[in-house]
């Protein structure tokens, strides 16, 4: 198991970190990073830190970066708490893809999965004072696209996307900056 320091107070264990530039069906303008996180609360900060750095490289402004970061926090918290039931034997899989139009974030847990339509509406009168249950609401509000998939191998996969700022020109500039 490798460790990686993302500038947090502690170096956290990462089960697997893979950067894949191309795969079938992807264009040369697509970048992908896959991170396998431990089921521990500290993974929430790590996931947010990774995504915030990618947001910066992709040219997102402060407000959109905050919205994406908050969405990833909520997704990873839900994967840790509800999906994996805080079991250290289970993993959380974070994948971030950048193409010429948008940033796509996948958060996959190893839990039983769920039906998103069965999640109580946090704006309903009976749920207004509850201290939990707003994560999916926030992810939907902050991201341009949001879906929940239940893969055949189990778990719940959150798929969230945010359009890149200014179209693909900003992404080209960010890539040129890397070189």
RADABEL-V752368 format. One record per backbone hydrogen bond with DSSP energy under -1.0 kcal/mol. CO is the residue of the C=O (numbers start at 1). NH is the residue of the N-H. If there is no record, write none. Layout:
# RADABEL-V752368
co-><CO/CO>
nh-><NH/NH>
This chain:
# RADABEL-V752368
co-><2/12/16/18/20/23/27/31/32/33/34/35/36/37/38/40/41/42/43/44/45/46/47/48/49/50/51/52/53/54/55/56/61/62/63/64/65/66/67/68/69/70/71/72/73/74/75/76/77/78/78/79/80/84/87/92/93/94/95/96/97/98/101/102/103/104/105/106/107/108/111/115/116/121/124/127/134/135/136/137/138/139/145/147/149/151/156/157/158/159/160/161/161/162/164/168/169/170/171/172/173/174/175>
nh-><14/4/36/34/32/26/30/98/20/96/18/94/15/92/40/43/44/46/47/48/49/50/51/52/53/54/55/56/57/58/60/59/65/66/67/68/69/70/71/72/73/74/75/76/77/78/79/80/81/82/83/84/86/87/90/37/108/35/106/33/104/31/164/99/162/97/160/95/158/93/155/118/119/124/127/130/138/139/140/141/142/143/161/159/157/154/109/149/107/147/105/144/145/103/167/172/173/174/175/176/177/178/179>
